[in-house]
Amino acid sequence: MKRINKIYNYLSEQTQGLKIEDLTEKVGFSTIQISNELGILK
């Protein structure tokens, strides 16, 4: 699986139960958080 696909799947899973309002106001992801969770380099 390509790195971009891993990132896409991770973000998709993490935002599964969120409403559009949550995404536009409160939720954000950093590259450090994503790389740590997936065990990849930034």
C-alpha positions, 0 to 999 in steps of 0.5 A, a space after each residue: 500500500 502506498 503511503 498516501 493511501 495509508 494516510 487517506 485511510 487513517 484520516 478516513 477512519 479518524 473522521 468517520 463519526 464526525 459531523 461537517 461542523 466538527 471538521 470545519 471548526 474543531 478537528 485537525 491533524 498534524 503531520 507529526 501525529 499522523 506519522 507517529 500513528 502510522 510509523 512513517 517518516 514525515 
